[in-house]
Amino acid sequence: MFFTYLRRELRRRRRAALVVASGLALGIALVVVVSSVSSGMGKAQDEVLQSLYGLGTDMTVTKAASPTANASDRPRFQFDAQNDGSGAQQSTDRVMVQGFQTLSTATVAQVGKQSGVADAVGGLSLRVIKIDGQFTRGQFQQNGGGATGGGQGARGGQESGGPQGEVRGGGADFDVDNYSVYGADVAEPELGPLTSSRITGGRTFKASETDGKVAVVDSAYAKEKSLKVGSTLTVSGVKFSVIGVATADSGDAAANVYIPLAQAQTLSDSKNKVTTIYVKATDSKKIDSVKSTIQKNVAGTTVTTSADLADTVSGSLSTASSLAATVGKWLSVAVLIAAFLVAGLLTSSAVSRRVREFGTLKALGWKSGRVTRQVVGEAMVNGLLGGALGIALGLAGAYAVTAISPTLQAQLGGGGGQGGPGGFGGGGRRAAARTLDVALTAPVSVTTVAVAVGLAVAGGLIAGAFGGWRASRLRPADALRRVE
């Protein structure tokens, strides 16, 4: 009897039921879309942080650079004077540690022994400045039009009262190449910035190549310098064989060139030194406590987690994420409350229009509880219908966002920020900002769908509560007043 009457009444009042269901559907659809976009924002931020950290890395340990640099820290280049006029090619490299002060490799072992640390790996970040070119001697031009060979003879002629003239031509033509090199611990391939790139040509390092003269180059740098697997790359006079080409999974690569840590330490005269220690925790839920433990037991270090780095991300990604987390969620809550109230008021209004019907049913022996259950049942069906429509609309909206895939920009570091762990992208606090383009998606999780179903049930119950309360107060005499 209950379901027969329920089906008949819903069929008779299809328009009213559709209005109530549509209101709930809009609110639920908005919740699904906002939740999906927020999830996509979180995924995009994870991609950005992964491009800085590398897979499997939970935190980094560094030592902040001194606020003032000594004169000896500045790059200086010395060239031999060419007096024979041959214009011979001259080249020199300057390999410098970049980003942070160095830490002893003993610190890596010390960090690895801390409670909650599963593994710790050291790395050395370098900046190589290569100057390559030649000097050309000028020609002394006499006032009479004749030319002599060198500037020194001309100056001697002037000092001895010889012919007057001037030096023309000559000068210097030098090219400056500036690129980054990262010394990786090849015995620990699961940690460090290289893991944020995938090998797209050749191979990665072998554990036996701890002191090998081999290199993996970033794909963008390889294209710029016409490098490929088998090419030779010379760094400060040392020839490295290119064994692999790596492509960053997202954004810019951590370095242009990757070489074994021991070779990087030798090139920079930094024996047993590292700039960054990459740490993996035993439990991702205890990262904060592990951070506190390291800071307490390893003096003079700075521990940076992904949460710390997230605070340095700015740009349209950060703005959109903030809007989704604040305005979007509060808008969803407001729309849901409005939808629930409207559904309840419409249900209550529908009960008021059915006074004769419910009064007659009570006169025929229906108890108030039975009438209330009938009204709540109708409201629940409307709520479930609204939930189904809302989930469908929400899925369509999330699919549209994913299909369009709007590009958001994430600006990392700069403006006094750290510029990423290890000084990647420009060198510690003096780093220029890096900008990454991230495509936004809106994945819909099972949890989001479950929340939508729960909201549909809640909407039906709230609407049914309004209508049931109104129906329970009706008396058979109310039906007689409506008889014309």
Secondary structure as the mmCIF struct_conf table of DSSP 4:
data_model
#
loop_
_struct_conf.conf_type_id
_struct_conf.id
_struct_conf.beg_label_comp_id
_struct_conf.beg_label_asym_id
_struct_conf.beg_label_seq_id
_struct_conf.end_label_comp_id
_struct_conf.end_label_asym_id
_struct_conf.end_label_seq_id
HELX_RH_AL_P HELX_RH_AL_P1 PHE A 2 ARG A 12
TURN_TY1_P TURN_TY1_P1 ARG A 13 ARG A 13
HELX_RH_AL_P HELX_RH_AL_P2 ARG A 14 TYR A 53
TURN_TY1_P TURN_TY1_P2 LEU A 55 GLY A 56
STRN STRN1 MET A 59 THR A 62
STRN STRN2 LYS A 63 LYS A 63
HELX_LH_PP_P HELX_LH_PP_P1 ALA A 64 SER A 66
BEND BEND1 PRO A 67 THR A 68
HELX_RH_3T_P HELX_RH_3T_P1 ALA A 71 ASP A 73
BEND BEND2 ARG A 74 ARG A 74
BEND BEND3 ASP A 84 GLY A 85
STRN STRN3 GLN A 89 VAL A 97
BEND BEND4 GLY A 99 PHE A 100
STRN STRN4 GLN A 101 GLN A 101
STRN STRN5 LEU A 103 SER A 104
HELX_RH_AL_P HELX_RH_AL_P3 THR A 105 GLY A 112
TURN_TY1_P TURN_TY1_P3 LYS A 113 LYS A 113
BEND BEND5 GLN A 114 GLN A 114
TURN_TY1_P TURN_TY1_P4 SER A 115 GLY A 116
STRN STRN6 VAL A 117 THR A 136
STRN STRN7 GLN A 139 GLN A 142
TURN_TY1_P TURN_TY1_P5 ASN A 143 GLY A 144
BEND BEND6 GLY A 145 GLY A 145
STRN STRN8 ALA A 147 THR A 148
BEND BEND7 GLY A 149 GLY A 149
HELX_RH_AL_P HELX_RH_AL_P4 GLY A 151 GLU A 159
TURN_TY1_P TURN_TY1_P6 SER A 160 GLY A 161
STRN STRN9 GLY A 165 ARG A 168
BEND BEND8 GLY A 169 GLY A 169
STRN STRN10 GLY A 171 ALA A 184
TURN_TY1_P TURN_TY1_P7 VAL A 186 ALA A 187
TURN_TY1_P TURN_TY1_P8 PRO A 189 GLU A 190
BEND BEND9 LEU A 191 GLY A 192
HELX_RH_3T_P HELX_RH_3T_P2 PRO A 193 SER A 196
STRN STRN11 SER A 197 GLY A 202
TURN_TY1_P TURN_TY1_P9 ALA A 207 SER A 208
TURN_TY1_P TURN_TY1_P10 THR A 210 ASP A 211
STRN STRN12 VAL A 214 ASP A 218
HELX_RH_AL_P HELX_RH_AL_P5 SER A 219 GLU A 224
TURN_TY1_P TURN_TY1_P11 LYS A 225 SER A 226
TURN_TY1_P TURN_TY1_P12 VAL A 229 GLY A 230
STRN STRN13 THR A 232 VAL A 235
TURN_TY1_P TURN_TY1_P13 SER A 236 GLY A 237
STRN STRN14 VAL A 238 ALA A 248
BEND BEND10 ASP A 249 ASP A 252
BEND BEND11 ALA A 254 ALA A 254
BEND BEND12 ASN A 256 ASN A 256
STRN STRN15 VAL A 257 PRO A 260
HELX_RH_AL_P HELX_RH_AL_P6 LEU A 261 LEU A 267
TURN_TY1_P TURN_TY1_P14 SER A 268 ASP A 269
TURN_TY1_P TURN_TY1_P15 LYS A 271 ASN A 272
STRN STRN16 LYS A 273 VAL A 274
BEND BEND13 THR A 275 THR A 275
STRN STRN17 THR A 276 ALA A 281
BEND BEND14 THR A 282 THR A 282
HELX_RH_3T_P HELX_RH_3T_P3 SER A 284 LYS A 286
HELX_RH_AL_P HELX_RH_AL_P7 ILE A 287 ASN A 297
BEND BEND15 VAL A 298 VAL A 298
TURN_TY1_P TURN_TY1_P16 ALA A 299 GLY A 300
STRN STRN18 THR A 302 THR A 305
HELX_RH_AL_P HELX_RH_AL_P8 SER A 306 ALA A 310
TURN_TY1_P TURN_TY1_P17 ASP A 311 THR A 312
STRN STRN19 SER A 314 SER A 314
BEND BEND16 GLY A 315 GLY A 315
HELX_RH_AL_P HELX_RH_AL_P9 SER A 316 LEU A 323
HELX_RH_PI_P HELX_RH_PI_P1 ALA A 324 GLY A 328
HELX_RH_AL_P HELX_RH_AL_P10 LYS A 329 ARG A 353
TURN_TY1_P TURN_TY1_P18 ARG A 354 ARG A 354
HELX_RH_AL_P HELX_RH_AL_P11 VAL A 355 ALA A 363
TURN_TY1_P TURN_TY1_P19 LEU A 364 GLY A 365
HELX_RH_AL_P HELX_RH_AL_P12 SER A 368 ILE A 404
STRN STRN20 THR A 407 LEU A 412
BEND BEND17 GLY A 413 GLY A 413
TURN_TY1_P TURN_TY1_P20 GLY A 415 GLY A 416
BEND BEND18 GLY A 417 GLY A 417
BEND BEND19 GLY A 420 GLY A 420
HELX_RH_3T_P HELX_RH_3T_P4 PRO A 421 GLY A 423
TURN_TY1_P TURN_TY1_P21 PHE A 424 GLY A 426
HELX_RH_3T_P HELX_RH_3T_P5 GLY A 428 ARG A 430
HELX_LH_PP_P HELX_LH_PP_P2 ALA A 431 ALA A 433
STRN STRN21 ARG A 434 ALA A 439
HELX_LH_PP_P HELX_LH_PP_P3 PRO A 443 SER A 445
HELX_RH_AL_P HELX_RH_AL_P13 VAL A 446 SER A 472
TURN_TY1_P TURN_TY1_P22 ARG A 473 ARG A 473
HELX_RH_AL_P HELX_RH_AL_P14 PRO A 476 ARG A 481
TURN_TY1_P TURN_TY1_P23 ARG A 482 ARG A 482
#
